[in-house]
Amino acid sequence: MRPMRGLVFGTVSLLPALFAGILAYFVFGGSAGDEWETWMYGPCYLVPGLIVGGSLYLGLRDEGEIN
């Protein structure tokens, strides 16, 4: 059950991670018409990756025994 729950959490978090990455891109100074800059790897890859990876981790962790 844990692997399936982790995959569902990770998949569902893709859309919010995309929007967070776009928001971070514009907050850190990116604009819609400019060329791609190498310093934008953080907002475009790191922020969404951390969100998806974190939700995948939360889905995979063991909750312990429920009484």
PDBQT receptor file of N, H, CA, C and O in Angstrom, charges set to zero:
ATOM      1  N   MET A   1       0.823  -1.197   0.000  1.00  0.00    +0.000 N 
ATOM      2  CA  MET A   1       0.000   0.000   0.000  1.00  0.00    +0.000 C 
ATOM      3  C   MET A   1       0.864   1.256   0.000  1.00  0.00    +0.000 C 
ATOM      4  O   MET A   1       0.516   2.241  -0.652  1.00  0.00    +0.000 OA
ATOM      5  N   ARG A   2       1.982   1.238   0.720  1.00  0.00    +0.000 N 
ATOM      6  H   ARG A   2       2.265   0.438   1.249  1.00  0.00    +0.000 HD
ATOM      7  CA  ARG A   2       2.822   2.427   0.803  1.00  0.00    +0.000 C 
ATOM      8  C   ARG A   2       3.362   2.876  -0.552  1.00  0.00    +0.000 C 
ATOM      9  O   ARG A   2       3.322   4.074  -0.832  1.00  0.00    +0.000 OA
ATOM     10  N   PRO A   3       3.872   1.971  -1.426  1.00  0.00    +0.000 N 
ATOM     11  CA  PRO A   3       4.365   2.451  -2.722  1.00  0.00    +0.000 C 
ATOM     12  C   PRO A   3       3.268   3.099  -3.578  1.00  0.00    +0.000 C 
ATOM     13  O   PRO A   3       3.512   4.107  -4.243  1.00  0.00    +0.000 OA
ATOM     14  N   MET A   4       2.092   2.534  -3.561  1.00  0.00    +0.000 N 
ATOM     15  H   MET A   4       1.894   1.715  -3.021  1.00  0.00    +0.000 HD
ATOM     16  CA  MET A   4       0.999   3.109  -4.348  1.00  0.00    +0.000 C 
ATOM     17  C   MET A   4       0.594   4.466  -3.789  1.00  0.00    +0.000 C 
ATOM     18  O   MET A   4       0.341   5.401  -4.549  1.00  0.00    +0.000 OA
ATOM     19  N   ARG A   5       0.531   4.580  -2.469  1.00  0.00    +0.000 N 
ATOM     20  H   ARG A   5       0.737   3.821  -1.851  1.00  0.00    +0.000 HD
ATOM     21  CA  ARG A   5       0.183   5.861  -1.852  1.00  0.00    +0.000 C 
ATOM     22  C   ARG A   5       1.246   6.901  -2.164  1.00  0.00    +0.000 C 
ATOM     23  O   ARG A   5       0.919   8.058  -2.430  1.00  0.00    +0.000 OA
ATOM     24  N   GLY A   6       2.512   6.507  -2.137  1.00  0.00    +0.000 N 
ATOM     25  H   GLY A   6       2.777   5.568  -1.921  1.00  0.00    +0.000 HD
ATOM     26  CA  GLY A   6       3.592   7.428  -2.467  1.00  0.00    +0.000 C 
ATOM     27  C   GLY A   6       3.511   7.906  -3.902  1.00  0.00    +0.000 C 
ATOM     28  O   GLY A   6       3.724   9.088  -4.172  1.00  0.00    +0.000 OA
ATOM     29  N   LEU A   7       3.204   7.002  -4.833  1.00  0.00    +0.000 N 
ATOM     30  H   LEU A   7       3.031   6.042  -4.613  1.00  0.00    +0.000 HD
ATOM     31  CA  LEU A   7       3.069   7.394  -6.231  1.00  0.00    +0.000 C 
ATOM     32  C   LEU A   7       1.869   8.321  -6.452  1.00  0.00    +0.000 C 
ATOM     33  O   LEU A   7       1.944   9.259  -7.245  1.00  0.00    +0.000 OA
ATOM     34  N   VAL A   8       0.784   8.059  -5.760  1.00  0.00    +0.000 N 
ATOM     35  H   VAL A   8       0.724   7.296  -5.115  1.00  0.00    +0.000 HD
ATOM     36  CA  VAL A   8      -0.390   8.923  -5.881  1.00  0.00    +0.000 C 
ATOM     37  C   VAL A   8      -0.069  10.310  -5.327  1.00  0.00    +0.000 C 
ATOM     38  O   VAL A   8      -0.405  11.311  -5.959  1.00  0.00    +0.000 OA
ATOM     39  N   PHE A   9       0.569  10.390  -4.168  1.00  0.00    +0.000 N 
ATOM     40  H   PHE A   9       0.842   9.576  -3.655  1.00  0.00    +0.000 HD
ATOM     41  CA  PHE A   9       0.942  11.688  -3.593  1.00  0.00    +0.000 C 
ATOM     42  C   PHE A   9       1.864  12.444  -4.538  1.00  0.00    +0.000 C 
ATOM     43  O   PHE A   9       1.672  13.637  -4.774  1.00  0.00    +0.000 OA
ATOM     44  N   GLY A  10       2.866  11.753  -5.082  1.00  0.00    +0.000 N 
ATOM     45  H   GLY A  10       3.022  10.784  -4.890  1.00  0.00    +0.000 HD
ATOM     46  CA  GLY A  10       3.802  12.391  -6.003  1.00  0.00    +0.000 C 
ATOM     47  C   GLY A  10       3.140  12.866  -7.271  1.00  0.00    +0.000 C 
ATOM     48  O   GLY A  10       3.453  13.949  -7.767  1.00  0.00    +0.000 OA
ATOM     49  N   THR A  11       2.225  12.071  -7.808  1.00  0.00    +0.000 N 
ATOM     50  H   THR A  11       1.970  11.191  -7.405  1.00  0.00    +0.000 HD
ATOM     51  CA  THR A  11       1.535  12.435  -9.038  1.00  0.00    +0.000 C 
ATOM     52  C   THR A  11       0.593  13.621  -8.820  1.00  0.00    +0.000 C 
ATOM     53  O   THR A  11       0.527  14.529  -9.649  1.00  0.00    +0.000 OA
ATOM     54  N   VAL A  12      -0.123  13.606  -7.715  1.00  0.00    +0.000 N 
ATOM     55  H   VAL A  12      -0.069  12.868  -7.042  1.00  0.00    +0.000 HD
ATOM     56  CA  VAL A  12      -1.063  14.691  -7.432  1.00  0.00    +0.000 C 
ATOM     57  C   VAL A  12      -0.324  16.006  -7.184  1.00  0.00    +0.000 C 
ATOM     58  O   VAL A  12      -0.869  17.076  -7.456  1.00  0.00    +0.000 OA
ATOM     59  N   SER A  13       0.891  15.944  -6.678  1.00  0.00    +0.000 N 
ATOM     60  H   SER A  13       1.333  15.075  -6.457  1.00  0.00    +0.000 HD
ATOM     61  CA  SER A  13       1.633  17.169  -6.377  1.00  0.00    +0.000 C 
ATOM     62  C   SER A  13       2.329  17.757  -7.603  1.00  0.00    +0.000 C 
ATOM     63  O   SER A  13       2.967  18.803  -7.485  1.00  0.00    +0.000 OA
ATOM     64  N   LEU A  14       2.231  17.129  -8.769  1.00  0.00    +0.000 N 
ATOM     65  H   LEU A  14       1.712  16.279  -8.864  1.00  0.00    +0.000 HD
ATOM     66  CA  LEU A  14       2.887  17.660  -9.962  1.00  0.00    +0.000 C 
ATOM     67  C   LEU A  14       2.340  19.026 -10.373  1.00  0.00    +0.000 C 
ATOM     68  O   LEU A  14       3.119  19.926 -10.685  1.00  0.00    +0.000 OA
ATOM     69  N   LEU A  15       1.043  19.194 -10.380  1.00  0.00    +0.000 N 
ATOM     70  H   LEU A  15       0.410  18.462 -10.127  1.00  0.00    +0.000 HD
ATOM     71  CA  LEU A  15       0.455  20.460 -10.807  1.00  0.00    +0.000 C 
ATOM     72  C   LEU A  15       0.788  21.604  -9.838  1.00  0.00    +0.000 C 
ATOM     73  O   LEU A  15       1.202  22.670 -10.293  1.00  0.00    +0.000 OA
ATOM     74  N   PRO A  16       0.624  21.423  -8.526  1.00  0.00    +0.000 N 
ATOM     75  CA  PRO A  16       1.044  22.508  -7.625  1.00  0.00    +0.000 C 
ATOM     76  C   PRO A  16       2.549  22.787  -7.703  1.00  0.00    +0.000 C 
ATOM     77  O   PRO A  16       2.970  23.933  -7.547  1.00  0.00    +0.000 OA
ATOM     78  N   ALA A  17       3.359  21.757  -7.941  1.00  0.00    +0.000 N 
ATOM     79  H   ALA A  17       3.017  20.826  -8.068  1.00  0.00    +0.000 HD
ATOM     80  CA  ALA A  17       4.798  21.968  -8.069  1.00  0.00    +0.000 C 
ATOM     81  C   ALA A  17       5.119  22.770  -9.319  1.00  0.00    +0.000 C 
ATOM     82  O   ALA A  17       6.031  23.597  -9.303  1.00  0.00    +0.000 OA
ATOM     83  N   LEU A  18       4.390  22.542 -10.394  1.00  0.00    +0.000 N 
ATOM     84  H   LEU A  18       3.649  21.870 -10.407  1.00  0.00    +0.000 HD
ATOM     85  CA  LEU A  18       4.584  23.318 -11.621  1.00  0.00    +0.000 C 
ATOM     86  C   LEU A  18       4.262  24.790 -11.372  1.00  0.00    +0.000 C 
ATOM     87  O   LEU A  18       5.032  25.666 -11.764  1.00  0.00    +0.000 OA
ATOM     88  N   PHE A  19       3.149  25.065 -10.734  1.00  0.00    +0.000 N 
ATOM     89  H   PHE A  19       2.523  24.354 -10.415  1.00  0.00    +0.000 HD
ATOM     90  CA  PHE A  19       2.788  26.447 -10.446  1.00  0.00    +0.000 C 
ATOM     91  C   PHE A  19       3.775  27.104  -9.480  1.00  0.00    +0.000 C 
ATOM     92  O   PHE A  19       4.088  28.284  -9.635  1.00  0.00    +0.000 OA
ATOM     93  N   ALA A  20       4.267  26.366  -8.494  1.00  0.00    +0.000 N 
ATOM     94  H   ALA A  20       4.013  25.407  -8.368  1.00  0.00    +0.000 HD
ATOM     95  CA  ALA A  20       5.260  26.911  -7.571  1.00  0.00    +0.000 C 
ATOM     96  C   ALA A  20       6.564  27.223  -8.302  1.00  0.00    +0.000 C 
ATOM     97  O   ALA A  20       7.206  28.231  -8.010  1.00  0.00    +0.000 OA
ATOM     98  N   GLY A  21       6.960  26.376  -9.244  1.00  0.00    +0.000 N 
ATOM     99  H   GLY A  21       6.439  25.556  -9.481  1.00  0.00    +0.000 HD
ATOM    100  CA  GLY A  21       8.160  26.631 -10.033  1.00  0.00    +0.000 C 
ATOM    101  C   GLY A  21       8.015  27.857 -10.912  1.00  0.00    +0.000 C 
ATOM    102  O   GLY A  21       8.951  28.649 -11.027  1.00  0.00    +0.000 OA
ATOM    103  N   ILE A  22       6.857  28.028 -11.535  1.00  0.00    +0.000 N 
ATOM    104  H   ILE A  22       6.097  27.385 -11.442  1.00  0.00    +0.000 HD
ATOM    105  CA  ILE A  22       6.609  29.214 -12.362  1.00  0.00    +0.000 C 
ATOM    106  C   ILE A  22       6.619  30.474 -11.495  1.00  0.00    +0.000 C 
ATOM    107  O   ILE A  22       7.202  31.487 -11.882  1.00  0.00    +0.000 OA
ATOM    108  N   LEU A  23       5.989  30.416 -10.343  1.00  0.00    +0.000 N 
ATOM    109  H   LEU A  23       5.516  29.593 -10.028  1.00  0.00    +0.000 HD
ATOM    110  CA  LEU A  23       5.977  31.559  -9.438  1.00  0.00    +0.000 C 
ATOM    111  C   LEU A  23       7.389  31.896  -8.975  1.00  0.00    +0.000 C 
ATOM    112  O   LEU A  23       7.767  33.067  -8.947  1.00  0.00    +0.000 OA
ATOM    113  N   ALA A  24       8.176  30.881  -8.610  1.00  0.00    +0.000 N 
ATOM    114  H   ALA A  24       7.869  29.929  -8.633  1.00  0.00    +0.000 HD
ATOM    115  CA  ALA A  24       9.554  31.114  -8.178  1.00  0.00    +0.000 C 
ATOM    116  C   ALA A  24      10.396  31.697  -9.302  1.00  0.00    +0.000 C 
ATOM    117  O   ALA A  24      11.267  32.529  -9.046  1.00  0.00    +0.000 OA
ATOM    118  N   TYR A  25      10.157  31.284 -10.532  1.00  0.00    +0.000 N 
ATOM    119  H   TYR A  25       9.449  30.609 -10.740  1.00  0.00    +0.000 HD
ATOM    120  CA  TYR A  25      10.876  31.822 -11.681  1.00  0.00    +0.000 C 
ATOM    121  C   TYR A  25      10.661  33.329 -11.799  1.00  0.00    +0.000 C 
ATOM    122  O   TYR A  25      11.612  34.085 -11.997  1.00  0.00    +0.000 OA
ATOM    123  N   PHE A  26       9.415  33.756 -11.677  1.00  0.00    +0.000 N 
ATOM    124  H   PHE A  26       8.642  33.142 -11.517  1.00  0.00    +0.000 HD
ATOM    125  CA  PHE A  26       9.133  35.181 -11.800  1.00  0.00    +0.000 C 
ATOM    126  C   PHE A  26       9.579  35.966 -10.566  1.00  0.00    +0.000 C 
ATOM    127  O   PHE A  26       9.990  37.120 -10.688  1.00  0.00    +0.000 OA
ATOM    128  N   VAL A  27       9.504  35.359  -9.384  1.00  0.00    +0.000 N 
ATOM    129  H   VAL A  27       9.170  34.421  -9.286  1.00  0.00    +0.000 HD
ATOM    130  CA  VAL A  27       9.948  36.029  -8.158  1.00  0.00    +0.000 C 
ATOM    131  C   VAL A  27      11.460  36.279  -8.205  1.00  0.00    +0.000 C 
ATOM    132  O   VAL A  27      11.928  37.320  -7.742  1.00  0.00    +0.000 OA
ATOM    133  N   PHE A  28      12.224  35.334  -8.759  1.00  0.00    +0.000 N 
ATOM    134  H   PHE A  28      11.844  34.489  -9.136  1.00  0.00    +0.000 HD
ATOM    135  CA  PHE A  28      13.677  35.478  -8.815  1.00  0.00    +0.000 C 
ATOM    136  C   PHE A  28      14.151  36.269 -10.031  1.00  0.00    +0.000 C 
ATOM    137  O   PHE A  28      15.349  36.293 -10.312  1.00  0.00    +0.000 OA
ATOM    138  N   GLY A  29      13.252  36.907 -10.749  1.00  0.00    +0.000 N 
ATOM    139  H   GLY A  29      12.278  36.887 -10.521  1.00  0.00    +0.000 HD
ATOM    140  CA  GLY A  29      13.654  37.831 -11.785  1.00  0.00    +0.000 C 
ATOM    141  C   GLY A  29      13.521  37.352 -13.210  1.00  0.00    +0.000 C 
ATOM    142  O   GLY A  29      13.998  38.035 -14.115  1.00  0.00    +0.000 OA
ATOM    143  N   GLY A  30      12.909  36.235 -13.455  1.00  0.00    +0.000 N 
ATOM    144  H   GLY A  30      12.521  35.680 -12.719  1.00  0.00    +0.000 HD
ATOM    145  CA  GLY A  30      12.698  35.777 -14.821  1.00  0.00    +0.000 C 
ATOM    146  C   GLY A  30      11.558  36.549 -15.467  1.00  0.00    +0.000 C 
ATOM    147  O   GLY A  30      10.676  37.063 -14.780  1.00  0.00    +0.000 OA
ATOM    148  N   SER A  31      11.581  36.625 -16.776  1.00  0.00    +0.000 N 
ATOM    149  H   SER A  31      12.298  36.207 -17.334  1.00  0.00    +0.000 HD
ATOM    150  CA  SER A  31      10.468  37.264 -17.476  1.00  0.00    +0.000 C 
ATOM    151  C   SER A  31      10.068  36.392 -18.654  1.00  0.00    +0.000 C 
ATOM    152  O   SER A  31      10.821  35.503 -19.052  1.00  0.00    +0.000 OA
ATOM    153  N   ALA A  32       8.915  36.633 -19.202  1.00  0.00    +0.000 N 
ATOM    154  H   ALA A  32       8.304  37.355 -18.879  1.00  0.00    +0.000 HD
ATOM    155  CA  ALA A  32       8.348  35.757 -20.216  1.00  0.00    +0.000 C 
ATOM    156  C   ALA A  32       9.099  35.814 -21.547  1.00  0.00    +0.000 C 
ATOM    157  O   ALA A  32       9.113  34.816 -22.268  1.00  0.00    +0.000 OA
ATOM    158  N   GLY A  33       9.727  36.946 -21.903  1.00  0.00    +0.000 N 
ATOM    159  H   GLY A  33       9.715  37.756 -21.318  1.00  0.00    +0.000 HD
ATOM    160  CA  GLY A  33      10.325  37.076 -23.225  1.00  0.00    +0.000 C 
ATOM    161  C   GLY A  33      11.834  36.854 -23.264  1.00  0.00    +0.000 C 
ATOM    162  O   GLY A  33      12.420  36.852 -24.346  1.00  0.00    +0.000 OA
ATOM    163  N   ASP A  34      12.469  36.670 -22.129  1.00  0.00    +0.000 N 
ATOM    164  H   ASP A  34      11.993  36.672 -21.249  1.00  0.00    +0.000 HD
ATOM    165  CA  ASP A  34      13.933  36.559 -22.092  1.00  0.00    +0.000 C 
ATOM    166  C   ASP A  34      14.418  35.172 -22.487  1.00  0.00    +0.000 C 
ATOM    167  O   ASP A  34      13.667  34.197 -22.470  1.00  0.00    +0.000 OA
ATOM    168  N   GLU A  35      15.707  35.113 -22.847  1.00  0.00    +0.000 N 
ATOM    169  H   GLU A  35      16.317  35.905 -22.861  1.00  0.00    +0.000 HD
ATOM    170  CA  GLU A  35      16.362  33.830 -23.107  1.00  0.00    +0.000 C 
ATOM    171  C   GLU A  35      16.515  33.060 -21.798  1.00  0.00    +0.000 C 
ATOM    172  O   GLU A  35      16.469  33.640 -20.713  1.00  0.00    +0.000 OA
ATOM    173  N   TRP A  36      16.698  31.750 -21.918  1.00  0.00    +0.000 N 
ATOM    174  H   TRP A  36      16.735  31.279 -22.799  1.00  0.00    +0.000 HD
ATOM    175  CA  TRP A  36      16.902  30.897 -20.751  1.00  0.00    +0.000 C 
ATOM    176  C   TRP A  36      18.234  31.233 -20.106  1.00  0.00    +0.000 C 
ATOM    177  O   TRP A  36      19.250  31.335 -20.793  1.00  0.00    +0.000 OA
ATOM    178  N   GLU A  37      18.237  31.401 -18.819  1.00  0.00    +0.000 N 
ATOM    179  H   GLU A  37      17.412  31.318 -18.261  1.00  0.00    +0.000 HD
ATOM    180  CA  GLU A  37      19.451  31.701 -18.066  1.00  0.00    +0.000 C 
ATOM    181  C   GLU A  37      19.855  30.476 -17.253  1.00  0.00    +0.000 C 
ATOM    182  O   GLU A  37      18.993  29.753 -16.754  1.00  0.00    +0.000 OA
ATOM    183  N   THR A  38      21.142  30.238 -17.117  1.00  0.00    +0.000 N 
ATOM    184  H   THR A  38      21.843  30.826 -17.522  1.00  0.00    +0.000 HD
ATOM    185  CA  THR A  38      21.608  29.062 -16.376  1.00  0.00    +0.000 C 
ATOM    186  C   THR A  38      21.353  29.190 -14.885  1.00  0.00    +0.000 C 
ATOM    187  O   THR A  38      21.297  28.176 -14.190  1.00  0.00    +0.000 OA
ATOM    188  N   TRP A  39      21.196  30.407 -14.369  1.00  0.00    +0.000 N 
ATOM    189  H   TRP A  39      21.242  31.231 -14.934  1.00  0.00    +0.000 HD
ATOM    190  CA  TRP A  39      20.964  30.568 -12.944  1.00  0.00    +0.000 C 
ATOM    191  C   TRP A  39      19.537  30.241 -12.547  1.00  0.00    +0.000 C 
ATOM    192  O   TRP A  39      19.209  30.280 -11.361  1.00  0.00    +0.000 OA
ATOM    193  N   MET A  40      18.685  29.922 -13.499  1.00  0.00    +0.000 N 
ATOM    194  H   MET A  40      18.952  29.890 -14.462  1.00  0.00    +0.000 HD
ATOM    195  CA  MET A  40      17.296  29.612 -13.204  1.00  0.00    +0.000 C 
ATOM    196  C   MET A  40      17.050  28.119 -12.991  1.00  0.00    +0.000 C 
ATOM    197  O   MET A  40      15.896  27.689 -12.983  1.00  0.00    +0.000 OA
ATOM    198  N   TYR A  41      18.095  27.324 -12.821  1.00  0.00    +0.000 N 
ATOM    199  H   TYR A  41      19.032  27.673 -12.827  1.00  0.00    +0.000 HD
ATOM    200  CA  TYR A  41      17.899  25.903 -12.539  1.00  0.00    +0.000 C 
ATOM    201  C   TYR A  41      17.181  25.697 -11.211  1.00  0.00    +0.000 C 
ATOM    202  O   TYR A  41      16.385  24.766 -11.089  1.00  0.00    +0.000 OA
ATOM    203  N   GLY A  42      17.437  26.528 -10.224  1.00  0.00    +0.000 N 
ATOM    204  H   GLY A  42      18.084  27.284 -10.323  1.00  0.00    +0.000 HD
ATOM    205  CA  GLY A  42      16.794  26.395  -8.918  1.00  0.00    +0.000 C 
ATOM    206  C   GLY A  42      15.291  26.513  -8.977  1.00  0.00    +0.000 C 
ATOM    207  O   GLY A  42      14.586  25.596  -8.556  1.00  0.00    +0.000 OA
ATOM    208  N   PRO A  43      14.776  27.631  -9.493  1.00  0.00    +0.000 N 
ATOM    209  CA  PRO A  43      13.320  27.772  -9.540  1.00  0.00    +0.000 C 
ATOM    210  C   PRO A  43      12.634  26.778 -10.471  1.00  0.00    +0.000 C 
ATOM    211  O   PRO A  43      11.510  26.353 -10.207  1.00  0.00    +0.000 OA
ATOM    212  N   CYS A  44      13.302  26.408 -11.552  1.00  0.00    +0.000 N 
ATOM    213  H   CYS A  44      14.216  26.753 -11.767  1.00  0.00    +0.000 HD
ATOM    214  CA  CYS A  44      12.632  25.571 -12.551  1.00  0.00    +0.000 C 
ATOM    215  C   CYS A  44      12.760  24.074 -12.294  1.00  0.00    +0.000 C 
ATOM    216  O   CYS A  44      11.916  23.295 -12.738  1.00  0.00    +0.000 OA
ATOM    217  N   TYR A  45      13.796  23.671 -11.588  1.00  0.00    +0.000 N 
ATOM    218  H   TYR A  45      14.481  24.304 -11.227  1.00  0.00    +0.000 HD
ATOM    219  CA  TYR A  45      13.992  22.245 -11.335  1.00  0.00    +0.000 C 
ATOM    220  C   TYR A  45      14.013  21.908  -9.844  1.00  0.00    +0.000 C 
ATOM    221  O   TYR A  45      13.421  20.912  -9.429  1.00  0.00    +0.000 OA
ATOM    222  N   LEU A  46      14.680  22.715  -9.049  1.00  0.00    +0.000 N 
ATOM    223  H   LEU A  46      15.161  23.524  -9.386  1.00  0.00    +0.000 HD
ATOM    224  CA  LEU A  46      14.846  22.390  -7.633  1.00  0.00    +0.000 C 
ATOM    225  C   LEU A  46      13.538  22.547  -6.852  1.00  0.00    +0.000 C 
ATOM    226  O   LEU A  46      13.172  21.666  -6.075  1.00  0.00    +0.000 OA
ATOM    227  N   VAL A  47      12.840  23.654  -7.054  1.00  0.00    +0.000 N 
ATOM    228  H   VAL A  47      13.137  24.370  -7.686  1.00  0.00    +0.000 HD
ATOM    229  CA  VAL A  47      11.598  23.891  -6.308  1.00  0.00    +0.000 C 
ATOM    230  C   VAL A  47      10.545  22.821  -6.619  1.00  0.00    +0.000 C 
ATOM    231  O   VAL A  47      10.017  22.217  -5.685  1.00  0.00    +0.000 OA
ATOM    232  N   PRO A  48      10.216  22.562  -7.901  1.00  0.00    +0.000 N 
ATOM    233  CA  PRO A  48       9.233  21.503  -8.172  1.00  0.00    +0.000 C 
ATOM    234  C   PRO A  48       9.736  20.117  -7.752  1.00  0.00    +0.000 C 
ATOM    235  O   PRO A  48       8.954  19.286  -7.289  1.00  0.00    +0.000 OA
ATOM    236  N   GLY A  49      11.032  19.873  -7.912  1.00  0.00    +0.000 N 
ATOM    237  H   GLY A  49      11.667  20.548  -8.287  1.00  0.00    +0.000 HD
ATOM    238  CA  GLY A  49      11.576  18.574  -7.520  1.00  0.00    +0.000 C 
ATOM    239  C   GLY A  49      11.466  18.324  -6.024  1.00  0.00    +0.000 C 
ATOM    240  O   GLY A  49      11.158  17.212  -5.594  1.00  0.00    +0.000 OA
ATOM    241  N   LEU A  50      11.718  19.360  -5.237  1.00  0.00    +0.000 N 
ATOM    242  H   LEU A  50      11.968  20.263  -5.587  1.00  0.00    +0.000 HD
ATOM    243  CA  LEU A  50      11.589  19.213  -3.785  1.00  0.00    +0.000 C 
ATOM    244  C   LEU A  50      10.136  18.994  -3.370  1.00  0.00    +0.000 C 
ATOM    245  O   LEU A  50       9.864  18.219  -2.453  1.00  0.00    +0.000 OA
ATOM    246  N   ILE A  51       9.211  19.666  -4.033  1.00  0.00    +0.000 N 
ATOM    247  H   ILE A  51       9.432  20.295  -4.778  1.00  0.00    +0.000 HD
ATOM    248  CA  ILE A  51       7.789  19.488  -3.701  1.00  0.00    +0.000 C 
ATOM    249  C   ILE A  51       7.334  18.070  -4.040  1.00  0.00    +0.000 C 
ATOM    250  O   ILE A  51       6.703  17.408  -3.216  1.00  0.00    +0.000 OA
ATOM    251  N   VAL A  52       7.651  17.602  -5.244  1.00  0.00    +0.000 N 
ATOM    252  H   VAL A  52       8.164  18.139  -5.913  1.00  0.00    +0.000 HD
ATOM    253  CA  VAL A  52       7.240  16.252  -5.652  1.00  0.00    +0.000 C 
ATOM    254  C   VAL A  52       7.973  15.203  -4.813  1.00  0.00    +0.000 C 
ATOM    255  O   VAL A  52       7.362  14.232  -4.366  1.00  0.00    +0.000 OA
ATOM    256  N   GLY A  53       9.270  15.391  -4.598  1.00  0.00    +0.000 N 
ATOM    257  H   GLY A  53       9.766  16.180  -4.961  1.00  0.00    +0.000 HD
ATOM    258  CA  GLY A  53      10.031  14.438  -3.788  1.00  0.00    +0.000 C 
ATOM    259  C   GLY A  53       9.557  14.388  -2.343  1.00  0.00    +0.000 C 
ATOM    260  O   GLY A  53       9.500  13.316  -1.740  1.00  0.00    +0.000 OA
ATOM    261  N   GLY A  54       9.218  15.546  -1.789  1.00  0.00    +0.000 N 
ATOM    262  H   GLY A  54       9.264  16.416  -2.279  1.00  0.00    +0.000 HD
ATOM    263  CA  GLY A  54       8.709  15.585  -0.419  1.00  0.00    +0.000 C 
ATOM    264  C   GLY A  54       7.367  14.892  -0.279  1.00  0.00    +0.000 C 
ATOM    265  O   GLY A  54       7.138  14.164   0.687  1.00  0.00    +0.000 OA
ATOM    266  N   SER A  55       6.487  15.113  -1.232  1.00  0.00    +0.000 N 
ATOM    267  H   SER A  55       6.673  15.704  -2.017  1.00  0.00    +0.000 HD
ATOM    268  CA  SER A  55       5.190  14.439  -1.149  1.00  0.00    +0.000 C 
ATOM    269  C   SER A  55       5.330  12.939  -1.401  1.00  0.00    +0.000 C 
ATOM    270  O   SER A  55       4.596  12.144  -0.813  1.00  0.00    +0.000 OA
ATOM    271  N   LEU A  56       6.260  12.544  -2.265  1.00  0.00    +0.000 N 
ATOM    272  H   LEU A  56       6.857  13.190  -2.742  1.00  0.00    +0.000 HD
ATOM    273  CA  LEU A  56       6.527  11.120  -2.459  1.00  0.00    +0.000 C 
ATOM    274  C   LEU A  56       7.049  10.497  -1.167  1.00  0.00    +0.000 C 
ATOM    275  O   LEU A  56       6.641   9.397  -0.794  1.00  0.00    +0.000 OA
ATOM    276  N   TYR A  57       7.950  11.203  -0.489  1.00  0.00    +0.000 N 
ATOM    277  H   TYR A  57       8.281  12.096  -0.793  1.00  0.00    +0.000 HD
ATOM    278  CA  TYR A  57       8.475  10.712   0.786  1.00  0.00    +0.000 C 
ATOM    279  C   TYR A  57       7.368  10.594   1.837  1.00  0.00    +0.000 C 
ATOM    280  O   TYR A  57       7.308   9.609   2.572  1.00  0.00    +0.000 OA
ATOM    281  N   LEU A  58       6.500  11.595   1.903  1.00  0.00    +0.000 N 
ATOM    282  H   LEU A  58       6.549  12.395   1.305  1.00  0.00    +0.000 HD
ATOM    283  CA  LEU A  58       5.400  11.544   2.868  1.00  0.00    +0.000 C 
ATOM    284  C   LEU A  58       4.468  10.368   2.588  1.00  0.00    +0.000 C 
ATOM    285  O   LEU A  58       3.926   9.774   3.520  1.00  0.00    +0.000 OA
ATOM    286  N   GLY A  59       4.280  10.029   1.320  1.00  0.00    +0.000 N 
ATOM    287  H   GLY A  59       4.721  10.511   0.563  1.00  0.00    +0.000 HD
ATOM    288  CA  GLY A  59       3.438   8.889   0.979  1.00  0.00    +0.000 C 
ATOM    289  C   GLY A  59       4.107   7.558   1.269  1.00  0.00    +0.000 C 
ATOM    290  O   GLY A  59       3.428   6.569   1.545  1.00  0.00    +0.000 OA
ATOM    291  N   LEU A  60       5.437   7.523   1.209  1.00  0.00    +0.000 N 
ATOM    292  H   LEU A  60       5.988   8.326   0.985  1.00  0.00    +0.000 HD
ATOM    293  CA  LEU A  60       6.153   6.263   1.420  1.00  0.00    +0.000 C 
ATOM    294  C   LEU A  60       6.481   5.973   2.878  1.00  0.00    +0.000 C 
ATOM    295  O   LEU A  60       6.741   4.821   3.225  1.00  0.00    +0.000 OA
ATOM    296  N   ARG A  61       6.475   6.978   3.732  1.00  0.00    +0.000 N 
ATOM    297  H   ARG A  61       6.264   7.913   3.450  1.00  0.00    +0.000 HD
ATOM    298  CA  ARG A  61       6.881   6.745   5.118  1.00  0.00    +0.000 C 
ATOM    299  C   ARG A  61       5.855   5.892   5.851  1.00  0.00    +0.000 C 
ATOM    300  O   ARG A  61       4.672   5.866   5.509  1.00  0.00    +0.000 OA
ATOM    301  N   ASP A  62       6.344   5.203   6.860  1.00  0.00    +0.000 N 
ATOM    302  H   ASP A  62       7.305   5.224   7.137  1.00  0.00    +0.000 HD
ATOM    303  CA  ASP A  62       5.504   4.288   7.638  1.00  0.00    +0.000 C 
ATOM    304  C   ASP A  62       4.768   5.090   8.710  1.00  0.00    +0.000 C 
ATOM    305  O   ASP A  62       5.371   5.902   9.411  1.00  0.00    +0.000 OA
ATOM    306  N   GLU A  63       3.478   4.859   8.830  1.00  0.00    +0.000 N 
ATOM    307  H   GLU A  63       2.988   4.199   8.260  1.00  0.00    +0.000 HD
ATOM    308  CA  GLU A  63       2.671   5.578   9.826  1.00  0.00    +0.000 C 
ATOM    309  C   GLU A  63       2.617   4.865  11.164  1.00  0.00    +0.000 C 
ATOM    310  O   GLU A  63       2.091   5.410  12.134  1.00  0.00    +0.000 OA
ATOM    311  N   GLY A  64       3.128   3.712  11.229  1.00  0.00    +0.000 N 
ATOM    312  H   GLY A  64       3.556   3.269  10.441  1.00  0.00    +0.000 HD
ATOM    313  CA  GLY A  64       3.040   2.971  12.475  1.00  0.00    +0.000 C 
ATOM    314  C   GLY A  64       1.721   2.246  12.609  1.00  0.00    +0.000 C 
ATOM    315  O   GLY A  64       0.877   2.286  11.715  1.00  0.00    +0.000 OA
ATOM    316  N   GLU A  65       1.556   1.586  13.733  1.00  0.00    +0.000 N 
ATOM    317  H   GLU A  65       2.243   1.554  14.460  1.00  0.00    +0.000 HD
ATOM    318  CA  GLU A  65       0.349   0.803  13.951  1.00  0.00    +0.000 C 
ATOM    319  C   GLU A  65      -0.766   1.679  14.504  1.00  0.00    +0.000 C 
ATOM    320  O   GLU A  65      -0.549   2.450  15.439  1.00  0.00    +0.000 OA
ATOM    321  N   ILE A  66      -1.942   1.563  13.937  1.00  0.00    +0.000 N 
ATOM    322  H   ILE A  66      -2.119   0.937  13.178  1.00  0.00    +0.000 HD
ATOM    323  CA  ILE A  66      -3.103   2.330  14.386  1.00  0.00    +0.000 C 
ATOM    324  C   ILE A  66      -3.939   1.438  15.309  1.00  0.00    +0.000 C 
ATOM    325  O   ILE A  66      -4.307   0.326  14.932  1.00  0.00    +0.000 OA
ATOM    326  N   ASN A  67      -4.235   1.920  16.501  1.00  0.00    +0.000 N 
ATOM    327  H   ASN A  67      -3.936   2.824  16.807  1.00  0.00    +0.000 HD
ATOM    328  CA  ASN A  67      -5.021   1.141  17.466  1.00  0.00    +0.000 C 
ATOM    329  C   ASN A  67      -6.476   1.377  17.308  1.00  0.00    +0.000 C 
ATOM    330  O   ASN A  67      -7.279   0.799  18.041  1.00  0.00    +0.000 OA
TER     331      ASN A  67
